[in-house]
């Protein structure tokens, strides 16, 4: 290259589409054609850069060959000796056995729900026939629903759920019947049913005794909370005061005896109910235990299901629920001579009642009324009594 051209090249270099002078940093116009620009860049590459690239390529080849040689000489023989060799010649430690199933399923020994031929496994959820029969529905009682809805504007602070079902015809009335409400003490109905299911499975007996310890002593309704520590009670006594007096301490003792809230919830699932859940010990003033009017109606209906409960269990349940001391809700709206098997619930923000009515003329129906209300508002009680009176008059006419 001529000396003048060499000095020119060392003085200028390219950046983007502009050529700059190192000394002045003033932009000069780039070549007009892309091909010309490429040629200039290619022809202007210093020879020392070409030598550097060749040297780097040689170093890369040397590193690659060295790595491959290391793998071939050190790693492959060691791997064959320690792993592959034993596959063909047998393990050098014949007394050590590998449980390959344990490697594939590392949690099977403590996370399982199925046993077959001595092997534990974890199976998916199984669908089986519910233990409770469903209600059979006839015609919807729209006239009765309209009468109840007509009084609802009189109680604007009350949000109700009402469900009525006629034993003779299957006709029903439903206002928010599938909506979830806090259960309050009405949750004691599924606790009672699960107790007798446990008795029929020979897990417990009505004659079993339990001591009242501080662990079970609970505030709220019921007089057991004021009894002496370690005083003992049979399950029969506990079940009776749980229903008739709505005793919270007795309820917690029964739940603990039959397997805690877990057992009650498992029973509810086995019955075929999906919207009733026990999340907390009573009194559950926060209202975390849930149910619906439809779920409660199905529980009440199955008290007389001979495939669900024995005759002896039904007689006890009828005895308990026929002597509930709180008669100020649905029962206050019934006519003279009517019998009522039921359970009430009250946690301030929710007031409810659920049971079976036996009218003097032979009419028999299930009625559930739940009412969300301002805390302890008397409007909740007034609505339930008036709605009960309307339902009773309609059903016995």
Secondary structure, DSSP 8 states (H G I E B T S, - for coil): --HHHHHHHHHEEEETTEEEETTT--EE---SSHHHHHHHHHHT--HHHHHHHHHHHHHHHHHHHHHHHHIIIIIHHHHIIIIIHHHHH--S-TT----HHHHHSTTTTTS-SEEETTEEE---------SS-------B-HHHHHHHHHHHGGGTT-EEEEEEEETTT--EEEESTTS-EE-GGGGHHHHHHHHHHHHHTTS--TT-EEE--TTT---SS-SGGGS-TT-EEEHHHHHHHHHHS--HHHHHHHHHHTTHHHHHHHHHHHHT-SS-B--S-TT-TT---EE-HHHHHHHHHGGG-TTTS-HHHHHHHHHHHTT-S--SSGGGGS-TT-EEEEEEEE-SSEEEEEEEEE-TTS-EEEEEEEEE-STT-HHHHHHHHHHHHHHHHHHH-
